[in-house]
Amino acid sequence: MTKVIALANQKGGVGKTTTTVNLGIGLVRHGKKVLLVDADAQGNLTDSLGWHEPDNLHKTLATVMGKIITDEPLQKREGILHHAEGIDLLPANIELSAMEVSLVNTMSRETIMRNYLEEVKKDYDYVLIDCMPSLGMVTVNALTAADSVLIPVQAHYLPAKGMSQLLQTISRVKRNTNPDLRIEGVLLTMVDGRTNLSKDISFILRRDFGDKLKVFKTEIPMAVKVAETSAEGKSIYEYDKSGRAAAAYEALTKEVMRNGKQREKHQAGLSR
Ligand SMILES: Nc1ncnc2c1ncn2[C@@H]1O[C@H](COP(=O)(O)OP(=O)(O)OP(=O)(O)O)[C@@H](O)[C@H]1O
């Protein structure tokens, strides 16, 4: 069964795009078939995989969502690009901002992305959706299409208020359009090893939001090489394969795969 994971946090610059790329390519390196969906009109994911001028792309997430809205048939792999490291990408550009506006007056406006993914996800083991830094209609679509949400949090920034808003949106989506939506985990990013702040933040998250809010064991270290990868259009495994950040993203990849297996076992146990 395909697993759809939305990477969301309405605060910008927390490592969503970097994590989408390196978790996605990490999964490919373990033999998984993976589609990345850029759900941000800034097109940062598209750019960081080497399509440096997203606004010149003719077919994007906005194109295929538009076709779902008007009930036009999709072409095979319409808009999907293939990256040299073995991963597929549905890109985004500025046209997604217009989609954000037009969704407001669309019937079943929360389920357009889910309906699109129903058509393409059977070709993949994982679909990762890189959300934009807002909790608008496109992000609600991503949360409605997802099985789980992975929440990257910058370790040196206390996210309490933003986290409450995000958790409220997740609860609203669960109540209205996606009752099975789970939280995959909170991922601490840009961790500076010289401080204990990430431990404090893990503690505060658990204290304020309860044990249900799982925090990944893996933490992503702050590393200049990570910041350099996006200009290169490569993953951290290609750019700095023996560095600490590559090891951390590999550990995260294994943790995500392990979580998936545990859940499958649990569900199999329940249905017996
Ligand atoms: N572990 C890291 N160490 C150092 N720099 C990092 C790390 N992770 C991400 N960065 C850099 O921090 C910036 C923000 O990261 P990223 O684009 O992944 O965040 P984002 O949450 O997707 O941002 P946006 O909200 O704008 O989409 C980028 O310049 C990125 O290269």
Ligand as a Chemical Component Dictionary entry (heavy atoms), coordinates in Angstrom:
data_LIG
# 
_chem_comp.id                   LIG 
_chem_comp.type                 NON-POLYMER 
_chem_comp.pdbx_formal_charge   0 
_chem_comp.three_letter_code    LIG 
# 
loop_
_chem_comp_atom.comp_id 
_chem_comp_atom.atom_id 
_chem_comp_atom.alt_atom_id 
_chem_comp_atom.type_symbol 
_chem_comp_atom.charge 
_chem_comp_atom.model_Cartn_x 
_chem_comp_atom.model_Cartn_y 
_chem_comp_atom.model_Cartn_z 
_chem_comp_atom.pdbx_ordinal 
LIG N1  N1  N 0 20.398 20.822 8.425 1  
LIG C1  C1  C 0 20.614 22.019 7.854 2  
LIG N2  N2  N 0 21.780 22.683 8.066 3  
LIG C2  C2  C 0 22.000 23.892 7.489 4  
LIG N3  N3  N 0 21.139 24.515 6.671 5  
LIG C3  C3  C 0 19.955 23.908 6.416 6  
LIG C4  C4  C 0 19.633 22.630 6.990 7  
LIG N4  N4  N 0 18.397 22.263 6.559 8  
LIG C5  C5  C 0 17.968 23.265 5.760 9  
LIG N5  N5  N 0 18.906 24.246 5.666 10 
LIG C6  C6  C 0 18.800 25.516 4.905 11 
LIG O1  O1  O 0 17.821 26.332 5.555 12 
LIG C7  C7  C 0 17.000 26.993 4.602 13 
LIG C8  C8  C 0 15.532 26.558 4.803 14 
LIG O2  O2  O 0 15.417 25.157 4.549 15 
LIG P1  P1  P 0 14.231 24.571 3.675 16 
LIG O3  O3  O 0 14.118 25.316 2.377 17 
LIG O4  O4  O 0 14.425 23.112 3.601 18 
LIG O5  O5  O 0 13.016 24.949 4.605 19 
LIG P2  P2  P 0 11.457 25.030 4.264 20 
LIG O6  O6  O 0 10.778 24.790 5.547 21 
LIG O7  O7  O 0 11.144 24.135 3.135 22 
LIG O8  O8  O 0 11.311 26.516 3.786 23 
LIG P3  P3  P 0 10.018 27.194 3.071 24 
LIG O9  O9  O 0 9.058  27.369 4.150 25 
LIG O10 O10 O 0 10.550 28.471 2.550 26 
LIG O11 O11 O 0 9.545  26.258 2.021 27 
LIG C9  C9  C 0 17.533 26.594 3.232 28 
LIG O12 O12 O 0 18.441 27.588 2.805 29 
LIG C10 C10 C 0 18.266 25.290 3.494 30 
LIG O13 O13 O 0 19.321 25.064 2.582 31 
# 
loop_
_chem_comp_bond.comp_id 
_chem_comp_bond.atom_id_1 
_chem_comp_bond.atom_id_2 
_chem_comp_bond.value_order 
_chem_comp_bond.pdbx_ordinal 
LIG N1  C1  SING 1  
LIG C1  N2  SING 2  
LIG C1  C4  DOUB 3  
LIG N2  C2  DOUB 4  
LIG C2  N3  SING 5  
LIG N3  C3  DOUB 6  
LIG C3  C4  SING 7  
LIG C3  N5  SING 8  
LIG C4  N4  SING 9  
LIG N4  C5  DOUB 10 
LIG C5  N5  SING 11 
LIG N5  C6  SING 12 
LIG C6  O1  SING 13 
LIG C6  C10 SING 14 
LIG O1  C7  SING 15 
LIG C7  C8  SING 16 
LIG C7  C9  SING 17 
LIG C8  O2  SING 18 
LIG O2  P1  SING 19 
LIG P1  O3  DOUB 20 
LIG P1  O4  SING 21 
LIG P1  O5  SING 22 
LIG O5  P2  SING 23 
LIG P2  O6  DOUB 24 
LIG P2  O7  SING 25 
LIG P2  O8  SING 26 
LIG O8  P3  SING 27 
LIG P3  O9  DOUB 28 
LIG P3  O10 SING 29 
LIG P3  O11 SING 30 
LIG C9  O12 SING 31 
LIG C9  C10 SING 32 
LIG C10 O13 SING 33 
# 
